Amino acid sequence: MHPSDMKKYLFTTLAFGGLLANSGRCQSIDTLIDVGGYRLYFHIIKGKGMPILFEGGAGADVTVWDSILKPIADVTHATLITYDRPGFGKSELDTSNHDLDKHGIVQGIEGLETGLKKLGYDGNIMLVAHSFGGFCATLYAARHPATVKAAVLIDANHVCWFQDAYVDSVTNLRKKAYATKENIELPGYYMGLNLRNTVELMRRTPFPASVPVIDLVSEINFPDSVSAARWRVCHRQFVQAQPNRQGITAYGCGHFIFRDNPPLAISAIVKAYVGTLGRDRGDETMKRFLSYSLEGANDEKRREVGKK
């Protein structure tokens, strides 16, 4: 083997071996943090550099991200932060009052901010959000436009989709349903009946224009064509509003794009993260990503074959 070829072979082998070795060294932390009379549960994969915060959908807990966290940690080497919103998963609910207005999205983000500060992650950060988590990411980014350096939105809520007629209809249905229930699960109750307040706040809170975004939108979503078309149009409007936003249709995917096509979601997150890095760290990360992409593409094909 020619010396130059041997050098390339050794480099590739070491890079791939380093990726595998790192996958076994990921240190995870599970902790409850007091954020003001109640505790939020955080699951953190320790890394270095700027962390990535994950915002799940309505009612989701940290386990929703399980299928993609490890490869993202292996490739980026970043600290990955997931958490349960108040009352969901292992997080506690603030029981000091039962006022609907005191259990909205603002209070949720305030609790998150307190938790991140206590954990030492209140500096520069990247956001990944799914579904209702899009509203949470929007509010967090609007409150911290200087420290949010990038975002990946995965079939996330954009407020332009939530027309008044829809909000009124859903709210009325929820009120009727809760009126006949004997045992009400308060976390879902607070989130559901705060829809009007949440939408009105989001209309006053645009996503910061300074933050670059990759916006993934599902091809397969609502069963009725009118809602589905409005969903696609709304995502397109969000992307076209700023030149630093990229929109990608996830073909063949439903709402949970990161489950239907993990490599696509992981690729988007890695690309957004690399965009925040300097040249040297960015090059190192991309080398690890190339090693992952070989296995990722092959595993995805094997998964597709297994479904047949």
C-alpha positions, 0 to 999 in steps of 0.5 A: 500500500502506498504511504499516502493511501496508508495514511488515509486508511489509518485516519479513516479507521481512527476516526471511525474507531473514535466514534465507536469508542466515544459512544460508550463513554457518554455520561448521562445525568438524571436529576430533579431541579427545584425551579420555585416550589416544584421540581423539573426532571432533566435527563442530560447526556454530558458533552462539551461545547454549546449544549442542545436543548430538546423540546418535545410535543404536548404531553411528551416526556424525555423518552420521546427522543430516545431513538436519536440522542445517542447518534447526535451525542456521538457525532456532535460531542455536545451536551444534550438536554431533555426535560419533562414539562411540569406535571408530565413524566417525572416532573412535578406540578406547581400545586401552590395554586389552581389558577389556569393562567398560572399554568401556561406556557410562560410559567413553563418557560420560566421554570425551564430557565430557572432549571437551566441556570441552576444546571449551568446551561443558561448561556449559548444554546441550540434548540430542537423542537417537535410539535407543541415544542415549537411554541416553547422554542419560539418563546424561549428564543424570543426571550434569549435571542442573543444566546440561541444560536440555531434551531431545528424545528421538526413538524413544529407548531407555527402560530399561523396555522391556528386560526381563530375558528379552529382554536374556538372549536377545540377549546369548546370541545375540551371544556365540554369534555372536562365538564363531564370528567370526575378525575381530571389530570391537571397537566393536560387540563392546564395545557389544553384549556390554555390554548387560546392564551398560548396562541395569542401570546405566540402571535405577539412573539415571532421567532427571532429573525437572527436565529438560523432555522432548519424547518422540517415538515411532514408529508403525511399529517392531517387526514383532511386536505384543508388542514394538511394544506394549511399546515404546509403553507404555514411552514412555507411562510415561516421559512420564506420570512427570513433568508437564514431559514431552510425548509425541508419536506420529510417525504413519506413521514408522519408527524414524528419525523425523527422516528419515521426517518431518523437519519434525516432528523439527525442530519438536520441537527448536525448541520445546524450545529456545525453552522455554529462551530468554528472551522476546526471543530466543524471539520471534526464534527463532519468527519464523525458525521460521515462515519455515522451516515454510512451506518445510519443509511444502512440501518434505515434500509434494514429497518424498511426491509424489516417492515415488509 
